C-alpha cells in the first residue's frame, strides 16, 4: 500500500489540487470558500469566482509562496485537501459563536491558526488521509510561526452513521492524533480543539 504524503498546496499544480477536491460533490462546488465568505456572498458567488479565489489563496505552482492549505497524495495520486491558515482569514469564523463561546479570544489574532476543512476523494476514504492531513496541518502552522492552532470538529450522535460531507470539519480522533486537546464544547456535538506551541 502506498504511503500517504502531504505537501503544501503551493508545491502542487492547480490540476492536482482540483483532482484532490474531486469533480463532483460539495468540495468541488465549494472550492473551500465557505469559511472565507458570509452567507449571502457565498450563495451568490459563481463557481468560477470560487475557483479563482482558491487559486489565489493556494498559490498553486508557485513553491515558497504563502498558501492556504495542504494536499495529500497516495503514490502519485492527489487524494485529499485540508485548509489551514491564520484564523483571522476566515470571515465566517468571526461571525459565528462556535470558536468564541465561553472563551476570551481575539478574532483578529493572526498568531492563532485554524484547520477548517477536509476533503478526501471518493475511493480513498477510510485510509487515514484526513488524519495525515490534520497532523501535517499542525506542523505547517507551527513552522509558519503560529502560536497555536485550532480545529472545530463534530462528534457523531450516538448510533448515527456518518454522512459524508457532514464531517468536513473533521472528527475529534483526527485532531487528537495531531496532539490537539478539547478546550470547549460550544454545542452538543461541536468541539473546539487546540494545540499551543511553546
N, C-alpha and C positions, 0 to 999 in steps of 0.2 A: 504494500500500500504506500502511495506517495506521501511524503511528509508535507505538512501544512507550512507554507512560507508566507510571511506577511511583510509587505513593503509599503512605504508611504506613497500616496497617490501621485505625487509629482514624478515618481520614477516609472510610472506606467503610461501607456498610451491612452488616449480618450476611448479608443475602441475596446481596449482591455477593461477599462472601468465600466463601460456600457455592457460588456459581456457579463461582468460580475453582478450588475444590477438586474440583468435579465431583460428580455424583450417584451414581457407582459407582466401584469400584476402591479401591485401598489408601488414597489420600489422603482420600477421603470416609469410609472406615471408621476410619482412624486419628485424624482431626481434629487432627493434629500433636501427639499426646500421647506418642508412642513415647519421645522423649528426656526427657519430664517424669515418667516413671514407671518403677518397677522391673518386672521381667518378670511376676511374679505379679500385681502390682497392675494392670498394663496388660491382661493377658489376661482378668482378671475384670471389667474396667471396661465397663459397658454404653455403647453409642454415645451415649445421651442425656447421660451424665455427661461423656464426652469432648467433646461439643459444648458443654456448659455451661462446662467448664474453658477451652476455646478462646475462647469468647465473653468470658469474664472476662479472659483473658490479652491479647486483642487490643484490647479497649475499642472495638469497632466502633461507629460512630455517635457517638463522643464525642471530637471533634477536640481534640488537645492532651493527651489522657490518655496515660500510658505504654502502649506496645504491644509485642507480641512478634513483629511481622513486617510484611511488605510485600505489596502486591497489584499485579500488573501488568495493564494494560489495553491492548487494541488497539482504537483508537477508543473507543467507549463499552462495549466488551465486556470483562468481567473474565476474564482468561485464565490467570493464574498466581499462585502464592503462594511466599513464601520466609520461613522462620523465622530470626530473628536477635535475640539479646538477650544479656545477660551470661552467660558460660559457666557460672557457678555456679548458674544457674536450671535447668540440665539435669541432673537426678538421674542419668540413665543414663551421662552422660559421666564423672561422678565414680567410677563403679563399673566402668569398662572400662579396659583398658590402652592403648587406641588413642591418646588425646591425651597420655598421660604417658610412654610408653615411651621411655627414653633421654633424658628431659628433666627438669630440675629446675623443676617448675611447681607452684604452689599452686592446687588445685582450687577453693578458696574466694575466689580473687581476682576481685572484681566488676569490675575495670577491664579485664579481658580478655573480649571478646565472642566469640560463636561463631555461625557460619552453619551450621545443621544439616540443613535440609530444603528441597527444592524440589518443587513440583507444578505441572505445566502441563497444561491441559485437552487432551483428545483433539481433534485438528483444528487445534491451534495450536502443535504441537511443530515443532522444527527451523526456527524462525523467529527465534531469538536471544532468546527470552523469558527463559530461565534465566540467560543471560549478563547481560542487562539487570538482572535481579533481583540477581545477585551484585554487580555494580558499585554499584547503589543501596544494597545492604545494607552495603557497606563505608563508603559516605558517611554512611549513617544512624548506624552505630556511632560514627564519628568525631564527628559533630555532637552526639551524646549523651554525649561525654566519655570514650569508650573509649580506653585506652592502646594497645590492639592488638585485632585481630580475627582469628579463625582459622576454617578450614574443614577438613573431613575427607573429601576426595573419594576416589573409587575410579578406578583405571585399568582399562580393559578388558583382558582377557587377549588376547595377540596372536592375530589372526584371528577373535576371538569377536564375534558380533553382539550389539549392545546389547539387553538385555531390559528393557523399560520397567518402572520400579519398583526395579530393581536399583541404579540410579544416582540415587536420590532425594537422596543426599547431595552430588551434583554431580560434575563432572569437572574435572581439572586445568586445561584451557584456559579454563573459565569463571572460575576464581579468578585465573588469570594475567591475564586481561583486566581484573580488578579490582585489579591491582597487588600480588597476593599471591605469595609465593615458598615453595618447599618447605623445611621446617625439619626434617622427619624422615619416615622410612618405616617405620612400626611393623610392617607386614606386606608381603607381596609386592606386593599391589595397592592397599593403603591408604596415603594420604599425609596428613601434616599440613601445611597451608599457612597462612601467616600474613602479616599486614601490621602493622608497628608504626608508630604515629603519633608524630612528633617533637613 
